[in-house]
Amino acid sequence: MSDSNAGWLPARLKRARKTIVVVDIRRQIDIGRTLDLEDFALWLDDFYFTCADTLGTGHIIKFLGDACLALYDEDASSDAVERLLALCRRYETLCSSHHVRSHGLRCAVDIGDVVVGEFGPTRQRDVLGHTVMAAFLMQGSDIVISQRVYRQLPNGQRSQWHENYGQESYSLTLEGNGAA
């Protein structure tokens, strides 16, 4: 969508440049098979609260089953990465408290143009665009960030990231993530 199309949007939808965060529970199906329905619901409910507390309630766009989609300002990608690191640590504790074997989280962060607002007749808050799709498709280890996000990290934090050659992204493998 070009900038000239932005005038076509209703006032409830805005084009913006944002940081997109995707969090997905690895092997959630395996976890679901080990718990009865009520325990699984309580574990997932606690995961949602942990995400909201760690990522910031105002940043979360929606939960999609075992995934979370969050949105930050374009220049807040470094903060988003720090919050994801904290979330990964808290997720391990959450799984341990529910006696669930963790396989870790898969997290992705990208920056780009999106349309954000209230969609459809129910005015569901949502965000869409190629950046959102790209974040869901990013491959790597525990946390994957685009080159745009990598460039926003303070120089002292860049050494821990490893380039995913041919993918224009960087990965960070967390020690112990999924080992619980």
C-alpha positions, 0 to 999 in steps of 0.5 A, spaced: 500 500 500 503 506 497 502 513 501 497 515 496 492 510 498 492 512 506 487 517 504 482 511 503 482 509 510 476 510 514 479 514 520 478 508 525 484 505 521 491 508 521 497 507 517 503 507 521 511 504 522 511 500 528 515 494 531 511 488 531 512 482 536 510 475 535 510 470 541 508 463 540 509 457 545 513 451 542 510 444 542 503 447 545 500 441 543 504 436 547 503 440 553 495 440 551 496 432 551 499 432 558 494 436 562 486 435 563 482 440 560 481 445 566 489 444 568 490 446 560 486 452 561 489 455 567 496 454 564 494 458 558 490 463 562 496 464 566 500 465 560 496 470 557 497 474 564 504 473 564 504 476 557 500 482 559 504 483 565 511 482 562 510 485 555 505 491 557 497 490 557 497 496 552 501 493 547 498 487 546 493 486 540 491 479 541 492 472 543 491 467 538 490 460 542 498 459 544 500 465 541 501 473 542 501 479 538 504 485 540 505 492 538 510 497 540 512 504 537 518 504 531 523 506 536 521 502 542 524 495 538 530 495 543 525 495 549 520 490 546 527 485 545 528 486 553 521 485 555 521 478 550 527 476 554 524 477 561 518 473 558 522 467 556 525 467 563 518 468 566 515 462 561 520 457 564 517 459 571 510 458 569 511 452 566 515 449 572 509 452 577 504 448 573 508 442 572 509 442 565 515 440 561 517 447 557 519 447 550 520 454 550 517 460 546 519 462 539 519 470 539 520 474 533 520 482 532 520 486 526 519 493 524 515 496 518 509 499 515 502 496 518 495 498 518 492 499 525 485 500 528 479 497 529 476 493 524 470 490 522 463 491 525 465 489 532 471 494 531 476 489 533 483 492 535 488 489 530 494 490 526 495 488 519 501 488 513 507 485 510 511 486 517 506 482 521 506 476 516 513 477 516 514 476 523 510 470 524 514 467 518 521 469 521 525 462 522 531 462 527 532 460 535 528 462 541 528 470 539 529 472 532 529 479 530 530 483 523 536 487 521 532 493 522 531 491 529 538 489 530 540 496 528 536 499 533 539 495 539 545 498 543 552 496 540 553 493 547 547 488 546 549 486 539 554 481 540 550 476 543 546 475 536 547 471 530 546 472 523 541 468 520 545 468 513 540 469 507 534 471 511 536 478 513 535 476 520 539 475 527 537 469 532 538 469 540 538 462 543 537 462 550 540 458 555 535 453 558 529 455 554 525 449 554 530 445 558 525 445 564 
